Amino acid sequence: MSSPETPPARWRKSTRCGPSNCVEVARLDGDAISVRDTQDTATILAFGPAEWRRFAEDVKDGRFDRP
């Protein structure tokens, strides 16, 4: 999470947002990448740079696509 010295997070919405479901991504502290659901902004998942790259590669490769 951000500290008093850290500027507020700049959350970016996915370009694939649906009418009710959407995710947002931000860099909070250091190199961590944070993800949250726009319907539940209190719950934030944080990933290190290597974890985030792996996740992004898996998404691009279709690993999480529904049949």
Gaussian input, Z-matrix of N, CA and C with variables (Angstrom, degrees):
# hf/3-21g

backbone

0 1
 N
 C     1     B1
 C     2     B2     1     A1
 N     3     B3     2     A2     1     D1
 C     4     B4     3     A3     2     D2
 C     5     B5     4     A4     3     D3
 N     6     B6     5     A5     4     D4
 C     7     B7     6     A6     5     D5
 C     8     B8     7     A7     6     D6
 N     9     B9     8     A8     7     D7
 C    10    B10     9     A9     8     D8
 C    11    B11    10    A10     9     D9
 N    12    B12    11    A11    10    D10
 C    13    B13    12    A12    11    D11
 C    14    B14    13    A13    12    D12
 N    15    B15    14    A14    13    D13
 C    16    B16    15    A15    14    D14
 C    17    B17    16    A16    15    D15
 N    18    B18    17    A17    16    D16
 C    19    B19    18    A18    17    D17
 C    20    B20    19    A19    18    D18
 N    21    B21    20    A20    19    D19
 C    22    B22    21    A21    20    D20
 C    23    B23    22    A22    21    D21
 N    24    B24    23    A23    22    D22
 C    25    B25    24    A24    23    D23
 C    26    B26    25    A25    24    D24
 N    27    B27    26    A26    25    D25
 C    28    B28    27    A27    26    D26
 C    29    B29    28    A28    27    D27
 N    30    B30    29    A29    28    D28
 C    31    B31    30    A30    29    D29
 C    32    B32    31    A31    30    D30
 N    33    B33    32    A32    31    D31
 C    34    B34    33    A33    32    D32
 C    35    B35    34    A34    33    D33
 N    36    B36    35    A35    34    D34
 C    37    B37    36    A36    35    D35
 C    38    B38    37    A37    36    D36
 N    39    B39    38    A38    37    D37
 C    40    B40    39    A39    38    D38
 C    41    B41    40    A40    39    D39
 N    42    B42    41    A41    40    D40
 C    43    B43    42    A42    41    D41
 C    44    B44    43    A43    42    D42
 N    45    B45    44    A44    43    D43
 C    46    B46    45    A45    44    D44
 C    47    B47    46    A46    45    D45
 N    48    B48    47    A47    46    D46
 C    49    B49    48    A48    47    D47
 C    50    B50    49    A49    48    D48
 N    51    B51    50    A50    49    D49
 C    52    B52    51    A51    50    D50
 C    53    B53    52    A52    51    D51
 N    54    B54    53    A53    52    D52
 C    55    B55    54    A54    53    D53
 C    56    B56    55    A55    54    D54
 N    57    B57    56    A56    55    D55
 C    58    B58    57    A57    56    D56
 C    59    B59    58    A58    57    D57
 N    60    B60    59    A59    58    D58
 C    61    B61    60    A60    59    D59
 C    62    B62    61    A61    60    D60
 N    63    B63    62    A62    61    D61
 C    64    B64    63    A63    62    D62
 C    65    B65    64    A64    63    D63
 N    66    B66    65    A65    64    D64
 C    67    B67    66    A66    65    D65
 C    68    B68    67    A67    66    D66
 N    69    B69    68    A68    67    D67
 C    70    B70    69    A69    68    D68
 C    71    B71    70    A70    69    D69
 N    72    B72    71    A71    70    D70
 C    73    B73    72    A72    71    D71
 C    74    B74    73    A73    72    D72
 N    75    B75    74    A74    73    D73
 C    76    B76    75    A75    74    D74
 C    77    B77    76    A76    75    D75
 N    78    B78    77    A77    76    D76
 C    79    B79    78    A78    77    D77
 C    80    B80    79    A79    78    D78
 N    81    B81    80    A80    79    D79
 C    82    B82    81    A81    80    D80
 C    83    B83    82    A82    81    D81
 N    84    B84    83    A83    82    D82
 C    85    B85    84    A84    83    D83
 C    86    B86    85    A85    84    D84
 N    87    B87    86    A86    85    D85
 C    88    B88    87    A87    86    D86
 C    89    B89    88    A88    87    D87
 N    90    B90    89    A89    88    D88
 C    91    B91    90    A90    89    D89
 C    92    B92    91    A91    90    D90
 N    93    B93    92    A92    91    D91
 C    94    B94    93    A93    92    D92
 C    95    B95    94    A94    93    D93
 N    96    B96    95    A95    94    D94
 C    97    B97    96    A96    95    D95
 C    98    B98    97    A97    96    D96
 N    99    B99    98    A98    97    D97
 C   100   B100    99    A99    98    D98
 C   101   B101   100   A100    99    D99
 N   102   B102   101   A101   100   D100
 C   103   B103   102   A102   101   D101
 C   104   B104   103   A103   102   D102
 N   105   B105   104   A104   103   D103
 C   106   B106   105   A105   104   D104
 C   107   B107   106   A106   105   D105
 N   108   B108   107   A107   106   D106
 C   109   B109   108   A108   107   D107
 C   110   B110   109   A109   108   D108
 N   111   B111   110   A110   109   D109
 C   112   B112   111   A111   110   D110
 C   113   B113   112   A112   111   D111
 N   114   B114   113   A113   112   D112
 C   115   B115   114   A114   113   D113
 C   116   B116   115   A115   114   D114
 N   117   B117   116   A116   115   D115
 C   118   B118   117   A117   116   D116
 C   119   B119   118   A118   117   D117
 N   120   B120   119   A119   118   D118
 C   121   B121   120   A120   119   D119
 C   122   B122   121   A121   120   D120
 N   123   B123   122   A122   121   D121
 C   124   B124   123   A123   122   D122
 C   125   B125   124   A124   123   D123
 N   126   B126   125   A125   124   D124
 C   127   B127   126   A126   125   D125
 C   128   B128   127   A127   126   D126
 N   129   B129   128   A128   127   D127
 C   130   B130   129   A129   128   D128
 C   131   B131   130   A130   129   D129
 N   132   B132   131   A131   130   D130
 C   133   B133   132   A132   131   D131
 C   134   B134   133   A133   132   D132
 N   135   B135   134   A134   133   D133
 C   136   B136   135   A135   134   D134
 C   137   B137   136   A136   135   D135
 N   138   B138   137   A137   136   D136
 C   139   B139   138   A138   137   D137
 C   140   B140   139   A139   138   D138
 N   141   B141   140   A140   139   D139
 C   142   B142   141   A141   140   D140
 C   143   B143   142   A142   141   D141
 N   144   B144   143   A143   142   D142
 C   145   B145   144   A144   143   D143
 C   146   B146   145   A145   144   D144
 N   147   B147   146   A146   145   D145
 C   148   B148   147   A147   146   D146
 C   149   B149   148   A148   147   D147
 N   150   B150   149   A149   148   D148
 C   151   B151   150   A150   149   D149
 C   152   B152   151   A151   150   D150
 N   153   B153   152   A152   151   D151
 C   154   B154   153   A153   152   D152
 C   155   B155   154   A154   153   D153
 N   156   B156   155   A155   154   D154
 C   157   B157   156   A156   155   D155
 C   158   B158   157   A157   156   D156
 N   159   B159   158   A158   157   D157
 C   160   B160   159   A159   158   D158
 C   161   B161   160   A160   159   D159
 N   162   B162   161   A161   160   D160
 C   163   B163   162   A162   161   D161
 C   164   B164   163   A163   162   D162
 N   165   B165   164   A164   163   D163
 C   166   B166   165   A165   164   D164
 C   167   B167   166   A166   165   D165
 N   168   B168   167   A167   166   D166
 C   169   B169   168   A168   167   D167
 C   170   B170   169   A169   168   D168
 N   171   B171   170   A170   169   D169
 C   172   B172   171   A171   170   D170
 C   173   B173   172   A172   171   D171
 N   174   B174   173   A173   172   D172
 C   175   B175   174   A174   173   D173
 C   176   B176   175   A175   174   D174
 N   177   B177   176   A176   175   D175
 C   178   B178   177   A177   176   D176
 C   179   B179   178   A178   177   D177
 N   180   B180   179   A179   178   D178
 C   181   B181   180   A180   179   D179
 C   182   B182   181   A181   180   D180
 N   183   B183   182   A182   181   D181
 C   184   B184   183   A183   182   D182
 C   185   B185   184   A184   183   D183
 N   186   B186   185   A185   184   D184
 C   187   B187   186   A186   185   D185
 C   188   B188   187   A187   186   D186
 N   189   B189   188   A188   187   D187
 C   190   B190   189   A189   188   D188
 C   191   B191   190   A190   189   D189
 N   192   B192   191   A191   190   D190
 C   193   B193   192   A192   191   D191
 C   194   B194   193   A193   192   D192
 N   195   B195   194   A194   193   D193
 C   196   B196   195   A195   194   D194
 C   197   B197   196   A196   195   D195
 N   198   B198   197   A197   196   D196
 C   199   B199   198   A198   197   D197
 C   200   B200   199   A199   198   D198

   B1=1.4400
   B2=1.5183
   B3=1.2896
   B4=1.4481
   B5=1.5230
   B6=1.3117
   B7=1.4577
   B8=1.5220
   B9=1.3394
   B10=1.4782
   B11=1.5255
   B12=1.3598
   B13=1.4647
   B14=1.5279
   B15=1.3076
   B16=1.4569
   B17=1.5251
   B18=1.3267
   B19=1.4731
   B20=1.5225
   B21=1.3294
   B22=1.4627
   B23=1.5295
   B24=1.3221
   B25=1.4654
   B26=1.5181
   B27=1.3256
   B28=1.4695
   B29=1.5203
   B30=1.3177
   B31=1.4524
   B32=1.5159
   B33=1.3311
   B34=1.4761
   B35=1.5119
   B36=1.3232
   B37=1.4633
   B38=1.5189
   B39=1.3044
   B40=1.4579
   B41=1.5262
   B42=1.3050
   B43=1.4711
   B44=1.5213
   B45=1.3196
   B46=1.4686
   B47=1.5272
   B48=1.3044
   B49=1.4675
   B50=1.5170
   B51=1.3121
   B52=1.4571
   B53=1.5203
   B54=1.3287
   B55=1.4565
   B56=1.5314
   B57=1.3432
   B58=1.4623
   B59=1.5224
   B60=1.3296
   B61=1.4629
   B62=1.5164
   B63=1.3257
   B64=1.4483
   B65=1.5230
   B66=1.3227
   B67=1.4549
   B68=1.5221
   B69=1.3279
   B70=1.4567
   B71=1.5258
   B72=1.3250
   B73=1.4623
   B74=1.5187
   B75=1.3515
   B76=1.4719
   B77=1.5234
   B78=1.3207
   B79=1.4662
   B80=1.5230
   B81=1.3337
   B82=1.4573
   B83=1.5184
   B84=1.3067
   B85=1.4615
   B86=1.5266
   B87=1.2899
   B88=1.4579
   B89=1.5117
   B90=1.3124
   B91=1.4555
   B92=1.5235
   B93=1.3336
   B94=1.4695
   B95=1.5261
   B96=1.3202
   B97=1.4533
   B98=1.5211
   B99=1.3150
   B100=1.4543
   B101=1.5103
   B102=1.3283
   B103=1.4590
   B104=1.5260
   B105=1.3358
   B106=1.4596
   B107=1.5199
   B108=1.3092
   B109=1.4622
   B110=1.5247
   B111=1.3097
   B112=1.4671
   B113=1.5187
   B114=1.3314
   B115=1.4575
   B116=1.5340
   B117=1.3270
   B118=1.4703
   B119=1.5209
   B120=1.3152
   B121=1.4602
   B122=1.5281
   B123=1.3310
   B124=1.4645
   B125=1.5218
   B126=1.3218
   B127=1.4598
   B128=1.5158
   B129=1.3270
   B130=1.4656
   B131=1.5192
   B132=1.3182
   B133=1.4552
   B134=1.5251
   B135=1.3194
   B136=1.4670
   B137=1.5226
   B138=1.3331
   B139=1.4581
   B140=1.5176
   B141=1.3260
   B142=1.4589
   B143=1.5208
   B144=1.3356
   B145=1.4676
   B146=1.5262
   B147=1.3314
   B148=1.4677
   B149=1.5234
   B150=1.3321
   B151=1.4703
   B152=1.5216
   B153=1.3266
   B154=1.4655
   B155=1.5254
   B156=1.3316
   B157=1.4695
   B158=1.5248
   B159=1.3224
   B160=1.4689
   B161=1.5256
   B162=1.3234
   B163=1.4598
   B164=1.5299
   B165=1.3310
   B166=1.4676
   B167=1.5312
   B168=1.3225
   B169=1.4696
   B170=1.5295
   B171=1.3286
   B172=1.4672
   B173=1.5268
   B174=1.3100
   B175=1.4811
   B176=1.5251
   B177=1.3319
   B178=1.4592
   B179=1.5246
   B180=1.3317
   B181=1.4642
   B182=1.5320
   B183=1.3224
   B184=1.4530
   B185=1.5201
   B186=1.3118
   B187=1.4536
   B188=1.5329
   B189=1.3144
   B190=1.4625
   B191=1.5229
   B192=1.3221
   B193=1.4673
   B194=1.5134
   B195=1.3017
   B196=1.4643
   B197=1.5250
   B198=1.3479
   B199=1.4780
   B200=1.5250
   A1=109.25
   A2=116.90
   A3=119.40
   A4=110.51
   A5=115.75
   A6=122.19
   A7=108.39
   A8=118.37
   A9=119.51
   A10=113.67
   A11=117.29
   A12=120.20
   A13=112.26
   A14=117.59
   A15=122.39
   A16=110.19
   A17=118.27
   A18=118.68
   A19=110.59
   A20=117.90
   A21=120.43
   A22=111.23
   A23=114.60
   A24=119.94
   A25=110.25
   A26=115.48
   A27=121.36
   A28=106.66
   A29=115.46
   A30=121.55
   A31=110.27
   A32=116.24
   A33=122.42
   A34=108.79
   A35=116.55
   A36=121.24
   A37=110.26
   A38=114.28
   A39=120.46
   A40=109.62
   A41=116.40
   A42=120.09
   A43=111.34
   A44=117.38
   A45=122.25
   A46=112.28
   A47=117.07
   A48=120.82
   A49=110.87
   A50=114.87
   A51=121.13
   A52=109.22
   A53=117.35
   A54=120.28
   A55=113.25
   A56=117.97
   A57=118.75
   A58=113.29
   A59=118.30
   A60=121.24
   A61=110.90
   A62=115.07
   A63=118.19
   A64=109.71
   A65=115.89
   A66=120.94
   A67=108.70
   A68=114.68
   A69=121.79
   A70=108.12
   A71=115.98
   A72=122.83
   A73=108.32
   A74=115.69
   A75=120.38
   A76=109.15
   A77=114.90
   A78=121.02
   A79=104.90
   A80=116.15
   A81=118.49
   A82=111.51
   A83=118.43
   A84=121.56
   A85=109.71
   A86=116.09
   A87=119.94
   A88=111.35
   A89=116.70
   A90=122.14
   A91=113.03
   A92=117.78
   A93=120.34
   A94=110.86
   A95=115.11
   A96=122.56
   A97=106.60
   A98=117.14
   A99=121.49
   A100=110.40
   A101=115.64
   A102=122.38
   A103=107.92
   A104=115.84
   A105=120.11
   A106=110.10
   A107=115.21
   A108=123.57
   A109=107.24
   A110=118.05
   A111=119.51
   A112=112.18
   A113=117.66
   A114=121.03
   A115=111.29
   A116=118.54
   A117=123.30
   A118=108.28
   A119=117.10
   A120=120.99
   A121=112.96
   A122=118.11
   A123=120.76
   A124=111.79
   A125=117.74
   A126=121.45
   A127=109.05
   A128=115.27
   A129=121.23
   A130=109.03
   A131=116.36
   A132=122.47
   A133=108.23
   A134=116.90
   A135=120.61
   A136=109.58
   A137=115.60
   A138=122.92
   A139=108.90
   A140=115.85
   A141=120.32
   A142=108.78
   A143=117.95
   A144=120.45
   A145=113.98
   A146=117.74
   A147=120.18
   A148=110.95
   A149=116.73
   A150=120.27
   A151=110.64
   A152=116.00
   A153=120.22
   A154=110.75
   A155=117.53
   A156=120.70
   A157=110.50
   A158=116.60
   A159=120.85
   A160=110.86
   A161=116.87
   A162=121.44
   A163=110.43
   A164=117.09
   A165=120.79
   A166=110.66
   A167=117.66
   A168=120.69
   A169=110.99
   A170=116.71
   A171=120.37
   A172=111.28
   A173=117.03
   A174=120.50
   A175=109.43
   A176=116.87
   A177=120.34
   A178=112.60
   A179=115.85
   A180=120.49
   A181=112.91
   A182=117.01
   A183=121.07
   A184=115.01
   A185=117.11
   A186=120.78
   A187=112.90
   A188=117.34
   A189=120.73
   A190=113.13
   A191=117.47
   A192=120.66
   A193=110.24
   A194=114.90
   A195=119.53
   A196=108.55
   A197=115.81
   A198=118.72
   A199=111.75
   D1=165.82
   D2=-178.77
   D3=-84.00
   D4=149.57
   D5=178.24
   D6=-102.19
   D7=173.20
   D8=179.99
   D9=-57.14
   D10=-26.70
   D11=-179.76
   D12=-83.97
   D13=-14.51
   D14=-176.23
   D15=-92.18
   D16=132.46
   D17=177.52
   D18=-64.18
   D19=156.84
   D20=179.37
   D21=-57.47
   D22=148.97
   D23=179.66
   D24=-63.53
   D25=145.60
   D26=174.51
   D27=-106.54
   D28=94.09
   D29=-178.39
   D30=-76.73
   D31=137.64
   D32=176.93
   D33=-118.44
   D34=132.19
   D35=178.21
   D36=-82.59
   D37=148.79
   D38=175.05
   D39=-63.52
   D40=144.16
   D41=176.46
   D42=-73.99
   D43=-9.12
   D44=-179.89
   D45=-104.13
   D46=23.92
   D47=-179.63
   D48=-61.88
   D49=140.18
   D50=173.13
   D51=-90.02
   D52=-178.22
   D53=-178.95
   D54=-65.51
   D55=-27.20
   D56=-178.62
   D57=-125.60
   D58=-24.03
   D59=-177.91
   D60=-108.19
   D61=132.98
   D62=-179.52
   D63=-158.36
   D64=151.50
   D65=173.36
   D66=-118.36
   D67=153.59
   D68=177.11
   D69=-126.97
   D70=150.30
   D71=-178.43
   D72=-128.89
   D73=142.94
   D74=177.18
   D75=-152.67
   D76=156.05
   D77=168.46
   D78=-95.46
   D79=122.46
   D80=-179.33
   D81=-99.84
   D82=-73.05
   D83=-179.23
   D84=-121.84
   D85=136.45
   D86=178.72
   D87=59.76
   D88=-134.00
   D89=-179.02
   D90=-97.24
   D91=2.99
   D92=-177.30
   D93=-66.15
   D94=140.92
   D95=174.92
   D96=-106.78
   D97=129.70
   D98=-178.53
   D99=-114.28
   D100=144.53
   D101=-177.85
   D102=-130.88
   D103=140.17
   D104=175.66
   D105=-145.55
   D106=159.72
   D107=175.56
   D108=-90.23
   D109=135.62
   D110=-179.35
   D111=-65.59
   D112=-19.67
   D113=178.12
   D114=-84.37
   D115=-16.27
   D116=-178.04
   D117=-140.47
   D118=76.51
   D119=-174.32
   D120=-75.45
   D121=-8.57
   D122=178.70
   D123=-80.00
   D124=-25.14
   D125=179.64
   D126=-94.81
   D127=117.62
   D128=-176.77
   D129=-125.91
   D130=128.79
   D131=174.71
   D132=-97.18
   D133=138.90
   D134=179.72
   D135=-120.78
   D136=139.35
   D137=-179.41
   D138=-127.65
   D139=143.63
   D140=171.02
   D141=-75.63
   D142=167.40
   D143=-177.84
   D144=-57.16
   D145=-43.57
   D146=-179.19
   D147=-67.41
   D148=-40.73
   D149=178.26
   D150=-62.58
   D151=-42.37
   D152=-178.68
   D153=-64.91
   D154=-43.64
   D155=178.75
   D156=-60.06
   D157=-44.00
   D158=179.27
   D159=-61.96
   D160=-45.23
   D161=178.65
   D162=-61.11
   D163=-47.08
   D164=-178.99
   D165=-62.37
   D166=-40.12
   D167=177.42
   D168=-63.45
   D169=-42.18
   D170=178.59
   D171=-63.17
   D172=-39.51
   D173=177.54
   D174=-63.28
   D175=-47.95
   D176=-179.89
   D177=-61.45
   D178=-32.72
   D179=179.64
   D180=-79.83
   D181=-4.00
   D182=177.49
   D183=83.46
   D184=15.13
   D185=-176.91
   D186=-59.49
   D187=-31.05
   D188=-176.39
   D189=-103.53
   D190=8.31
   D191=179.72
   D192=-65.63
   D193=142.95
   D194=175.75
   D195=-83.04
   D196=148.34
   D197=179.97
   D198=-66.97

